[in-house]
Amino acid sequence: MTDAALAERDGGTAWRRIADELAEAIARGEYHPGDTLPASVALAERYGVHRHTVRQAFRHLADQGLVTVARGRGTQVTAPRVPYPIGRRVSMRANFGKLGIVGTSRVLSAAMEEGAAEACVALGLKTGTPLWRVEGLSLGDGVPMGTGVHWLSVERFPDFDRAFREAGASMTAAFRAYGIEDYVRLSTRLTARLADEREAELLQIAPEAAVMVSTAVDALPDLTPIHLVSSVFAGERMEMVIEPFRD
Amino acid sequence: MTDAALAERDGGTAWRRIADELAEAIARGEYHPGDTLPASVALAERYGVHRHTVRQAFRHLADQGLVTVARGRGTQVTAPRVPYPIGRRVSMRANFGKLGIVGTSRVLSAAMEEGAAEACVALGLKTGTPLWRVEGLSLGDGVPMGTGVHWLSVERFPDFDRAFREAGASMTAAFRAYGIEDYVRLSTRLTARLADEREAELLQIAPEAAVMVSTAVDALPDLTPIHLVSSVFAGERMEMVIEPFRD
């Protein structure tokens, strides 16, 4: 019997009632972010339902971003996902600021390399053009949100490793050091996959948790591409928001 | 020792050479979509490196969408991810058509319910307003791509269960039956999490594979919301593309 079939046996809406009551308890502050909810077995007994029905309630809460269900760690109350608008202008630091979140970043590595075909095409350069490959980690209120690898032309951005560090790993601030006061988000490609070991370590998420993978190109206001960034964001902490009529 | 440290021991770029050679072999057609690459142990022996170095190469290929690494199933060559533009107009069927992919959909369930607060707020309705809750599955060339739950006003869309079935579970076609020839995508929220059992079954992906979760609102051209849809897409098969300057 599948989970769905077992849950069905308890009545199609039993899970919903349980989910609603748990959501209310969270809203009342009975459970705080980081708290673990009672185990599905205990709740199943309390409500007189199959534990799969409780799990369905947990999943519903997880879908709403209220809890995180991790194997072996139980069901934890999460802080709400931070919305990150992907519009014509994208700046994590500015976005965090608007939300009252303190955004900080760290440079993890910086090196020059011969640009691979993919990166050079995205930047409108010939394959093999020297590129900066700069790796950063972004935090919101001290919690890791995303980590990304940035590629930029060495010719266009001499000493970028130093500039990026001096800018506190803020791309907006680093661009300003090169006289670029404004830039736009040309394209963003988003998908989902499991975190690898290093990403999980950097983002402080469970090994094999889901991450959002973003490949984005920023450009000058005249739409000349200047910056390619390939990032992973903790799925449990961030959500991308696309509202084309707001731009 | 961490994976990264072990790989480092083989030289920082050993994994890249292996990844490049495998990518070329895939490009040459030596491996086809669905084929399993040699195991990391075998490749480690062939290249004289630690198996973690090979795994790093696999992960790089996975990030590029060339392979899928699943525990216990090895590393499989994937079809490239289908790009799905999230612009001012979003239609999966129309998008598939442009890519030469045959899009089909199936209605999984249809029911009326008192609208929960979240859904009603998104649709600009009072909490408790009767809503259709319609569940669909979308396939591209017969492969499941996404499954979603749609909410619409019962008053605005009488007999929607029938209309949606008659429209072959195409929202665009169903809207047309109500005289709506055009609609726009007001907002899309995207995040990532692990698939639950039912989703994995519907999408034919590994249990606990990563899915992209989308919560989207469609509106009439005058921006009156008419449709809320909460979907999950197979992360290994789809990528969302946001290009605000193309709209």
HADDOCK unambig.tbl for C-alpha pairs under 7 A between the chains (distance, minus, plus):
assign (segid A and resid 87 and name CA) (segid B and resid 244 and name CA) 6.69 0.50 0.50
assign (segid A and resid 88 and name CA) (segid B and resid 244 and name CA) 5.96 0.50 0.50
assign (segid A and resid 186 and name CA) (segid B and resid 243 and name CA) 5.93 0.50 0.50
assign (segid A and resid 186 and name CA) (segid B and resid 244 and name CA) 6.86 0.50 0.50
assign (segid A and resid 186 and name CA) (segid B and resid 245 and name CA) 6.66 0.50 0.50
assign (segid A and resid 187 and name CA) (segid B and resid 242 and name CA) 5.56 0.50 0.50
assign (segid A and resid 187 and name CA) (segid B and resid 243 and name CA) 4.53 0.50 0.50
assign (segid A and resid 188 and name CA) (segid B and resid 241 and name CA) 5.78 0.50 0.50
assign (segid A and resid 188 and name CA) (segid B and resid 242 and name CA) 5.07 0.50 0.50
assign (segid A and resid 188 and name CA) (segid B and resid 243 and name CA) 6.60 0.50 0.50
assign (segid A and resid 189 and name CA) (segid B and resid 239 and name CA) 6.30 0.50 0.50
assign (segid A and resid 189 and name CA) (segid B and resid 240 and name CA) 5.51 0.50 0.50
assign (segid A and resid 189 and name CA) (segid B and resid 241 and name CA) 4.53 0.50 0.50
assign (segid A and resid 189 and name CA) (segid B and resid 242 and name CA) 6.36 0.50 0.50
assign (segid A and resid 190 and name CA) (segid B and resid 239 and name CA) 5.39 0.50 0.50
assign (segid A and resid 190 and name CA) (segid B and resid 240 and name CA) 5.00 0.50 0.50
assign (segid A and resid 190 and name CA) (segid B and resid 241 and name CA) 6.48 0.50 0.50
assign (segid A and resid 191 and name CA) (segid B and resid 212 and name CA) 6.36 0.50 0.50
assign (segid A and resid 191 and name CA) (segid B and resid 235 and name CA) 5.55 0.50 0.50
assign (segid A and resid 191 and name CA) (segid B and resid 238 and name CA) 6.68 0.50 0.50
assign (segid A and resid 191 and name CA) (segid B and resid 239 and name CA) 4.71 0.50 0.50
assign (segid A and resid 191 and name CA) (segid B and resid 240 and name CA) 6.40 0.50 0.50
assign (segid A and resid 192 and name CA) (segid B and resid 192 and name CA) 5.60 0.50 0.50
assign (segid A and resid 192 and name CA) (segid B and resid 210 and name CA) 5.68 0.50 0.50
assign (segid A and resid 192 and name CA) (segid B and resid 211 and name CA) 5.73 0.50 0.50
assign (segid A and resid 192 and name CA) (segid B and resid 212 and name CA) 5.37 0.50 0.50
assign (segid A and resid 192 and name CA) (segid B and resid 235 and name CA) 4.49 0.50 0.50
assign (segid A and resid 193 and name CA) (segid B and resid 210 and name CA) 4.79 0.50 0.50
assign (segid A and resid 193 and name CA) (segid B and resid 235 and name CA) 5.82 0.50 0.50
assign (segid A and resid 193 and name CA) (segid B and resid 236 and name CA) 6.91 0.50 0.50
assign (segid A and resid 194 and name CA) (segid B and resid 210 and name CA) 5.73 0.50 0.50
assign (segid A and resid 210 and name CA) (segid B and resid 192 and name CA) 5.66 0.50 0.50
assign (segid A and resid 210 and name CA) (segid B and resid 193 and name CA) 4.78 0.50 0.50
assign (segid A and resid 210 and name CA) (segid B and resid 194 and name CA) 5.73 0.50 0.50
assign (segid A and resid 210 and name CA) (segid B and resid 210 and name CA) 5.41 0.50 0.50
assign (segid A and resid 211 and name CA) (segid B and resid 192 and name CA) 5.74 0.50 0.50
assign (segid A and resid 212 and name CA) (segid B and resid 191 and name CA) 6.35 0.50 0.50
assign (segid A and resid 212 and name CA) (segid B and resid 192 and name CA) 5.38 0.50 0.50
assign (segid A and resid 235 and name CA) (segid B and resid 191 and name CA) 5.55 0.50 0.50
assign (segid A and resid 235 and name CA) (segid B and resid 192 and name CA) 4.49 0.50 0.50
assign (segid A and resid 235 and name CA) (segid B and resid 193 and name CA) 5.82 0.50 0.50
assign (segid A and resid 236 and name CA) (segid B and resid 193 and name CA) 6.90 0.50 0.50
assign (segid A and resid 238 and name CA) (segid B and resid 191 and name CA) 6.68 0.50 0.50
assign (segid A and resid 239 and name CA) (segid B and resid 189 and name CA) 6.30 0.50 0.50
assign (segid A and resid 239 and name CA) (segid B and resid 190 and name CA) 5.38 0.50 0.50
assign (segid A and resid 239 and name CA) (segid B and resid 191 and name CA) 4.70 0.50 0.50
assign (segid A and resid 240 and name CA) (segid B and resid 189 and name CA) 5.51 0.50 0.50
assign (segid A and resid 240 and name CA) (segid B and resid 190 and name CA) 4.99 0.50 0.50
assign (segid A and resid 240 and name CA) (segid B and resid 191 and name CA) 6.40 0.50 0.50
assign (segid A and resid 241 and name CA) (segid B and resid 188 and name CA) 5.78 0.50 0.50
assign (segid A and resid 241 and name CA) (segid B and resid 189 and name CA) 4.53 0.50 0.50
assign (segid A and resid 241 and name CA) (segid B and resid 190 and name CA) 6.48 0.50 0.50
assign (segid A and resid 242 and name CA) (segid B and resid 187 and name CA) 5.57 0.50 0.50
assign (segid A and resid 242 and name CA) (segid B and resid 188 and name CA) 5.07 0.50 0.50
assign (segid A and resid 242 and name CA) (segid B and resid 189 and name CA) 6.35 0.50 0.50
assign (segid A and resid 243 and name CA) (segid B and resid 186 and name CA) 5.93 0.50 0.50
assign (segid A and resid 243 and name CA) (segid B and resid 187 and name CA) 4.52 0.50 0.50
assign (segid A and resid 243 and name CA) (segid B and resid 188 and name CA) 6.60 0.50 0.50
assign (segid A and resid 244 and name CA) (segid B and resid 87 and name CA) 6.69 0.50 0.50
assign (segid A and resid 244 and name CA) (segid B and resid 88 and name CA) 5.93 0.50 0.50
assign (segid A and resid 244 and name CA) (segid B and resid 186 and name CA) 6.86 0.50 0.50
assign (segid A and resid 245 and name CA) (segid B and resid 186 and name CA) 6.65 0.50 0.50
